[in-house]
């Protein structure tokens, strides 16, 4: 929990930045708010995929720290930084190459489309800064120092709100960019967070045991391939999960605005609750990686056990609160009684998958600590897309088993997919633990 709570606060602050963007853009017009929402739905899957790839560094660094091989940390960090810089530049290049080809194909009203592409045109320039920030963040977290992540996220929020104000409304001689100004403000925040993290890494005494700046490392292809072999499966598994929820939102569109709004409320609230087990999973990756590096199989096993138990205890509390206050929670988002009623019923189903969600995300975090990431890729694909989406489609849109139940069918699909993932990831974790125990006993 000591490692997890700063990560949790940082994750919540990231969500708060998105919330402030939406609210401040909405005060200009509904079109500006919609442009921010649509552009964010394009940007977030891209940046989350990159985030997943760079998460490999935390597992690598924690194992080096556990083995007391601190001299290897800097080289791994530099190689990840080369990947991050490349990805940041690719994001910019893709925007300018693809935009002229797709802008005419996007069927949105002209004002909304213009604002959306302006937003993306600004925020892509912050991509390299954010990618490099993620590298330094995972370097620090891999060495079990998570508080800088929290502090720098707070700095980012402090910069984000006035920057939004300046560029949205055109204060202090700046042009009034409307919702597109959120993209420029966010790009500035990304670079500010990178610079703040860089300064911390330069002056921090606790990171001196694995110094970054005593030697410079050029790209090393075998090291980069090794990092990608761990990071790409993590990135793809995150993409599978995020894209599933996006696809379901699209499939629900024909049911009408009220159904989509109810679904969005339940998803948004579930995402906030999910931050708790997700933060624990990140802490478990660090702790398990350290124990694996130290070749302490018993400690690694105990960390996994305690984390799953703690995750389930927290899930009992959050699920109970979600059920008891589901109507009041839905009322925060909207005053439409029909939307509140449907959202409340969906949140009841959402509370049920919090148990599976806790087990699957913590098990995946532990597997990352063991650097067993390919299994996460295969299991998440099969669980979310083959099981979860199939069950959702059958129950939601067809009369094959029972009369079609619309959004409820898709949420039962979520429960099925997450439960499958929880069972398979926990099973895989047991196998990996037995293999590690055997390897360390020889």
Secondary structure, 3 states (H helix, E strand, C coil): CHHHHHHHHHHHHHHHHHHHHHHHHHCCCHHHHHHHHHHHHHHHHHHHHHHHHHCHHHHHHHHHHHCCCHHHHHHHHHHHHHHHHHHHHHHHHHHHHHHHHHCCCCCCCHHHHHHHHHHHHHHHHHHHHHHHHHHHHHHHHHCCCCHHHHHHHHHHHHHHHHHHHHHHHCCCCCCCCCCHHHHHHHHHHHHHHHHHHHHHHHHCCCCHHHCCCCCCCCCCHHHHHHHHHHHHHHHHHHHHHHHHHHHHHHHHHHHCHHHHHHHHHHHHHHHHHHHHHHHHHHHHHHHHHHHHHCCCHHHHHHHHHHHHHHHHHHHHHHHHHHHHCHHHHHHHHCCCHHHHHHHHHHHHHHHHHHHHHHHHHHHHHHHHHCCCCHHHHHHHHHHHHHHHHHHHHHHHHCCCCCCCCCHHHHHHHHHHHHHHHHHHHHHHHHHHHHHHHHHHHC
